Each structure stands twice: as C-alpha cells, then as structure tokens.
Amino acid sequence: MKRHHLGRWWAPVAAVALVLAGAGAADARPAPAPADTGTLAASPGCGKTPTLRSGTHTIQSSGKNRSFILSVPDNYNNTTQHRLIFGFHWWGGTAEQVASGGSDGDVYAHYGLRRLANNTAIFVAPQGISNGWANSGGEDVTFTDDMIRRIENDLCVDTTQRFSLGFSYGGAMSYALACARATTFRAVAAIAAPGPISGCSGGTQPFAYMGIHGIGDNIGAGRGLRDRFVRNNGCTAQNPPEPASGSRTHITTTYSGCRAGYPVVWAAFDGGHQQGPVDGCAGCESGARSWVKNEVWKFFTGETPAPTPTYRLRSESAGRCLDVTGANSANGTQMIVWDCHANANQQFTRAGQALQVMGKCLEAPANAGSGTRTRIWDCNGGANQQWNVNDNGTVTNVQTGLCLDVNGTANNSAVNVASCTSGSNQRWAKA
C-alpha cells in the first residue's frame, strides 16, 4: 500500500516504531521491511468499501451524543493510507466554523490545511460540549479515541500520521492530546493556547510539538506548554527570539538537540489572541493571508506550501494602484488609488470571489448606489464583498452589479462603484 512521506522532521522507520511503542531511545531496534511497515500502519478500513462520507456524523461517547464533521478527499481511494488531521474549535466556536473556514471560506477550511493537503488527508472537526473543551474526567480525550476508532474502522488511514491542531481552547485540547495520547498522535500544533485548561493527563513522554503565540497574549502560558516538551524531548534549553512590539512579523524557531523524531518548534508573532495573524499588518486577522497554516503544514509534513499569490490592481486610466487609505486596517477605511508600491495596503489575495487586503475584505456598502465609495470591512461572506474579475478588465460587485471605478487620476483619487461603462477608469490590470 502507498504510504505518505513522513516529512523532514520525522525520523526513519525505526524511530517511528519507537513512537508507536512508547519505548526509550536505548530500545531502538532494526526497522521491519518496508512492506511490513506499510501493513502495520494501515488502519482496519484500508481495502473496505467506505460507508462514511463527508458531512456531520454522530456517535455515542461516555454516554453522550457527540458529533463531528468529516471531510473525506474527493478522490478517496481505499488502498491509499491518508493522514488524519483533527481541528478543534475555540471557546464559543463550532465544528462548522472549522470545517467551512468561517468568513474566509474554503481557503481556510480546517485551519487552512484542507486546501494545502490537496486530497491527501482526511479531516475531522469535532464539536465540543457547550462549545468548549473542558475535558471533564477525560471525556474529550475519550471522544477523540472513539472518533478515531469509528473513522479508521471504515476509512484507510496511515496510523503513524495522526495530527491535531486548534486555536485557543482548541489549542489547549490539542495539548491535552499531546500529553495523554503521545503514542496515538504524531504531532500537534497549539495556536494561542491559554494554558493547560483541557488538562494534561500523563505528559511525561516525548512528543512532536509546535506552539504559536502572540507576544501580546499571555505568552508565558504558551511558553509553559512548549517547555514541557522541550524537557521531555531532550531539547537544548534556550530562550528563542521573539519579535518586538510594532515589528508586525513573526519568528519561528526550531529547537536544537531534540531526540530524533521529536522536534519542538516555537512561532512567536507580534500580535494578540489571534489564529490568523498577517505579517506586515498590525492586528490583522485573516486565515486566508496568514502565515500560520503554512508553518503548521510544514511542521506536520515537511512540505513547504507554495506561497499564496498576491497582486496589485492598477487602474488603466490613472496608472496607479488600488490602495487602502493610509494603510489603516480599521473597518470602513476607504479605497483610493496611489502610486504603486510593495506595501501590504496594495497587496490583494483572492479567496473565492472575495478580494482581501490587510486581513479585511474589499466591499461596497450594503445597498450602494452608483458613486458610492468602496471600503474595507471584516470578511463576512456577503454578496457586497464578492467581486467578479472580468476578461475585459472590469471588476463588478456581485450584489450591486456596479463596476469598480476611479474618480480621477491623481494620488488619493476616490475609488467607487459606478454604473458600468467599460471605460479606462473602470479597467484594472494585475500588477
């Protein structure tokens, strides 16, 4: 059976066998033949005709009805062993928000990893009791065990490639799994975990751990979770560099000296309690544009994702670029044209039909008429934030049918929506 590459962090098969067996470093023994390794890694569902499909499923766990949303690859093959990735929601969040990507849409589904996986992984978004992960009496860890059993009895999973991540309370739940299920999961990533609020039963074994935390967000709590695995994994103690306030960037550090197969990675960023910080943009929140999903995917798989393409929109008539006034990321900041440059307030990404910049979405205000100023706002998936980029260079708003229009040619000229004429003041080119 086909087995996915373990990635550059992951040790050879002998070390992987140690993880599964929970043995110490001195107990290393020769690796089995590749065919045997593949057979041992295969879940019971390999070769079966599946009954599970993408969507919401309910199971009994600890005497309660519990639910999860499953995302199965479009090209699922029951002889291919897939990674299994759990994404736990935040306090007050839902499984649906994780599975759908929330306001960012499909590009951020399952914390952005589903698109990066490109049909190589099965994703699970569990629903917490009262929208949290208190893990009372270990019931959420048991729920995870029950989900794994249900999924792997039906679908083909590489049992050496189970992962978990989550934001805030979901990060704490992933940390709880690192403690309690060190021989079940291969690695976890905890984003802005506020401490061990989901518990840490066990927590004495080495485990591959990634912590991501803002310097303005009780970063001591994140460091404390990280340092447990710095010790458990035998890493060289250090104070990894963290970005300065106002730097609008992040610093990722891979600890040295860790036991083979048990890396610890720490990614600190200039920001607060966020799951999708954007470099170069103070306080911006955008899963679509954030560096976080790429760093997590690289940690889990060893694969470096292709960067999300960004581009400027240059007005044909003005010869200048669509620009957020003053690089201000506040809701309601209006759009202008300005001399083209490389700063974040002119860098757009496409997420479905949304045009995103500085962690916000370009929009025409609700019920906008011809001549209404365009602006940025928190992404919400509304039709007034959806745009068609047409072959003739025009950009039309889905809700109003009006065209993106520049009123003048000088720096600071207003950008509106207006009745479409296809004039040069309504034609835009990627730059």
N, C-alpha and C positions, 0 to 999 in steps of 0.2 A: 504494500500500500504506500501511497505517496505520503511523505512526511515533510512538513514545512521546515525550512531552515530555522535553527534556534536563534540566530542573530548574533551579533558580535560580542554581546555581553555574556552570552551563555556558554558555559563550559562544554567540553566534549562529553560524549555519552556517559562515560564513567562518572563524571561529576553530577550529571543529571540523575543517574541512578542513585547517587548519594542523597540528593534532594528527596527523591521519592521514598527512599528507605529511612531517611532521618538519621543516617549514620554520621560518625565523625570523620574528620579529614584523614585520620590514620587508617580508616577502614576501607580505603579505596581498593577496588579490585578490577580485574580486566573487564573491559566492556564486552557485552554479548555481541554476536554477529549482527550486522545491520538489519537483516530480516527479522531476527528475534526482537530487536529493539522496536521496530515498527509494529509488530504484533502486540507487544506488551503495552505500547502507547495507545493502541486503538480502543475506543470505547465500545461497549456492547452493541451500540446502534450501528456500527460500521457493517455495511452489507445488507442492512434491513431496508425494506420499503418504509419510508417515514410516514408517520401519522401526524406529527407536529408540523404546523405551518406558521408563518409569520402572523403575529397578532397577539391578542391578550389571552392568557391561559390562567386557570385557577387550580390550585392544589390544596390539599389538607396538610397542615404543618403545625405540630404542637397543639392539635385540637382546634385549629382556627382555619378559616378560609383565607388563603393568601393568593395574591395574583402577581403576574409578571408579564411583560411584553417581550415577545421573542422576535428577533429579526434574523431570518434564515437567508443565506445568499441566493440570489436569483438563479444562479446556475448550480445549485446544490447537487453534489454527487455523493452517493452513499458509500463510495470506496475511497474518498479523499478525506483525510483527517484534518479537521478545521480547528483553528484557535477558538477558544470560548472566552468571551470577554463580558464581564458584568459591569454595569454602570449604575451606581447608587445615587439617588437624587439627594438634594439638600433639604434642610429643615423647611417644611411647608411646601416643598416641591412635589412633583409627581413622576411616576414612571413614564407617563405620556410625554412630559416635557423633555425627559432624557431621550426617549425613543424618536421624537419628532424633530428635535433641535430647537424647540421653542420659537422665539421670534426670528432667529437666524435661519430656520428652516433646515432642509436636508443636509446642507453643508456642515451643520453642527450636530446632526443626529448622533446619539450615543457619544456625546462629548467630542464630536468631530471625527471619531475613529472609524465609523462605518464607511464613510467615503474613502478614507485612506486605506482601509482594508481591501477595497476593490474585490469583494466577494470571496475573500479568503478566510473569513471569520464568521462565527455565529455570535450574535449579541443578545444580551439579556438586560432588561431594565426592570428590576424588582420594585414593587410598591411597598413602602414602609407603613407600619401601623401608626395611625394618626399623623401620617406624612413625616415620620421621623424614624430613627434607628436606635431606640433606647436599648434594644437587645436584652430586654429583661430576662434573666435566667438563661441567657444564651439563645433565646428563641430566634433571633435573626440569623445567627450562625447556623442553627438547625434548619431554618428556612432555606438558606443557601445550599446546605447539604441536600435537602430534598429537591431543590430545583436542579442541581447537578445530576442527581440520580434520575429524575424524570427525563431530562434532556438527553443525557448520554445513553440511556437505555433505548432511545428512539433515533438519535442522530449520531453521525460519525464525527467524533471529537478526538483531537490529539490530547490525551490526558496529561501530558507534560507541558501543555501550553494553555493553562487557565490563568486569566488575569482579572484584576478588579481595579476600578478607579471610581472616584467620586469627589464632589465638591462639598466642603463644609461638613455637615453631618454625614454625607456620603463618603467623604474622605476619612472621617472617624470610623465608619463602618468598614471601609477597606483596610484600615489599620487593624481593626479588631480581627479581620480575617488573616492578616499577616501574622498576628500573634497566635491565633487559635488553629489555623489551618495551614501551617507552614509547609506541610508535605502535600497539600492539595493544590495550592496555587503556586504559580511560578514567580509572580511578581505583582505588586500593587503600586498605584500612584495615588497619593493623598494630596488633594488640592485644597489649600486653606483649611485644613483640619483644625478645629479649635481645641484639640486635646483628646485624651482617651475617653470621650464621653459615651462611646459604644462598648467600652470595656477593653480588656486585654487579657484574656484567659490564656495562660501559657506565656508566650512572649520571650522564651529563652533560646529559641533556635535561630540559626542564621536564615536570612530571607532577603531576597532582592527587593529593595525599597527605594521609591522616589518620593521626595517631598517637594511641594511647590507652595510658596508662601509670599505674601506681600509684606514689605518692611513696615507698613503702617497698620498691620493687622495682627497684634499679639503674636509676633513672630517667635517669641520664646516658646509658645506652645508647639509650634511646628518643629522648632529645633529639638525640643524634648522628645517628640515622637521619632524623629530622624536618629537621634543619638542612641536610642535603644538598639537599632540595627547596625549603627557604626560599631558598637561594642560587640553585639552578637556575631557580626561578620568578620571581626578581627581587623577592621579597617584602621589605618593610621589616623589618630586623632588630629583634628585641625579645626581652625575657625575659617570656614570657606568665605571668600569675599562676597559681599552683598552690595548692591548698587546704592548710591547716595540718593537721598531725597531730592527730587527735581530732575534726576537723570533720565527719567522716562524710559528705562531699559530694564533688562534682566540679566542675571549672571547665573550660568549653570555650571556646577562643579561636580565632577566625578571623583569620589574619594579614592585614594591610593591605598594599596596594601590589603585590600579586602580579599577574603577567601575566593578562590576561583569559582565563578558561577553565582556569586552573591554580591553584586555591586550595590553601592549606595550612591544616589545622585540627589543633589540639592539644587533647586532652582529658586532663587530669591528674585523678587521684582519690586520695582518702585511703584507701589500701589497699596490698596486696602484689601477688603474682603471681597475678592473677585475670582471668578472662574475663567474669564476670558480677557485678561489684560492685553493691551496693544502697545507695543514698543513705539516710542515717539509721540505718545498721545496721553496727556495727563488724565487719569481717571477713566479712560475709555474702556468700555466693556463690549466686546464683540467676539463671540466664538468663531465666527467666520474668518476674522482677520487675526486672531490671537496666535501667538507662537506656541501656546501650551499644548495643543493637540499634536503638533509635530514633534515636540520634545517627548511627550508620553509615548507616541508611536515608535519613535526611535529607541526609547528605553525598553519597551516591550519586545521589539522585533529586531533591533539592529539595523532597520531600514531607514534611510533618510528620505522623507517625502519630498516630492517636488514642491517648490515654493508656490504659494497662491499667487497667481498673476495679478499685478496691479497695473493701472494705466491712468493717464490723464485724458480729459476730454477737452480738445482745443476747438474754440469757435472759429469757423471759417471766416466770418466777417471781421472779427476783432483780432484774430491771430493770437489770442490769449486763452488761458485755460480756466475751466470751471474751478471755483475756489470757495472755500468756507471762510467767510469774513473774519479776519484777524486770527485764524487758526483756533477759534473759540468752539469748543465741543458742546456748549450748552444747547439744550433743546430750544428750537426757534431761531437759531443763528441763520442768517440769510445768506444766499448764494450770490456771488459776483463773478466777474472774470478778472484775471490778474496775469501779469507776466508769468509764463510757465516756469516752474521750478520743481525741485525734487522733494519738497516737504510733504508731510502727512496730509495737510489740508487740501492737496490736489491729487492724492493717490486714491483711486477708486477700485473696488473689487465688485465682482458680480456674484450675487448669491440668489439663484433663481432669477426672478425678474427685479430684484432689489438692487439698487446701486448704493453701496456702502462706503462711507468715508469717515475716518476718525471714530470708528465704533458706532456710528449712527447711520440712519438711512436718509437718502435724499427723498423729499416728499413735496407734493403740492398740498396745501391745506385742504381739509375737507370742504367740498362744495366750492372749490376755487373756480373763479371765472377767468376769462382772458385778461391778462395783465397782472395777475396775482403773483407776488414774489414767491420763489421757491426757497426751501429751508431744509435744515436737518432736524431729525427727531429720533427718539428711541425707536428701534425697529419693532413693528407690531404686526407685520404681515398684511396690513390693509392695502386695498387696491390703490389708494392715493400714494403708496410707497412703491408701487410696481411700475416699471418702465419698459417699453418696447424700444429696442435699439434697431432702427430700420436700415435697410440696404441703401437708402438714398441719403443717409447721414442724419436724418432727423431722429429725435428721441421723444416718444409720445408717452404721456401719462395714461395708465390703464383706466383709472377711474374717470378722468375728465375727457380723455381723447385729445387734449391740448398738447402742443409741442413745446419743448424746452427752447427758450427764446432769449437772446441777449439784447438788452435795450441800450445800444451804444457800442463804441469800440475802445474806449479808454479804460485804463485800470479803474476798478471799483464800479464798473457799469453793472447794473442790476440784471439778474437772470430770473426770468418769469416763466410762466406758462401762458401760451397765447394760441389763438386760432392758427391752424397750420397753413402755411403758405409755401413751404419748402424753399424759402429764401435763404441766402447765405448766412443770415443771422439766426437761422434755425438748423443749420447743418453743423455737425460736430464730427471730429475725427479723433481716433485714439492716438495718443502721443506718448 
